[in-house]
Amino acid sequence: MSSDDAGACAEVRTWRGEHGVSISLTVAQIAACSHSGPCDDDVARVCAELGFGGIGASRTPDLIRRELNDYGAWDDSELLDDAANLRRIVWIAACDLSDTAARVSNLGSKQKWVLPNTPAE
């Protein structure tokens, strides 16, 4: 990994939900949690790195539950599992941030942000 790649991996992006949840992830964490195929193990690793402390001062398990409820993908009993909710919200944040990076790159913005292991143009 070049020093430029290392700097890009250390770069942090922040996702903000509709209910005050914010999650800051490095580019490397975003890439680890948003690739094709199963991401469960990678998301669990990133969650262990973050704990609830990495999710922003304004978050609580209740706010994360409200955020996830808006997606309509989990029922009330599933949303009672705070550890699973942490994994869900980190995965959603990583995928949203990855999609945003791809859109910025596709627009040819001068603020191009490309995930690690992406071929150079």
Summary of the structure (lengths in Angstrom):
residues: 121
radius of gyration: 14.9
end to end distance: 17.4
largest distance: 46.7
contacts: 325
relative contact order: 0.19
helix: 55%
strand: 8%
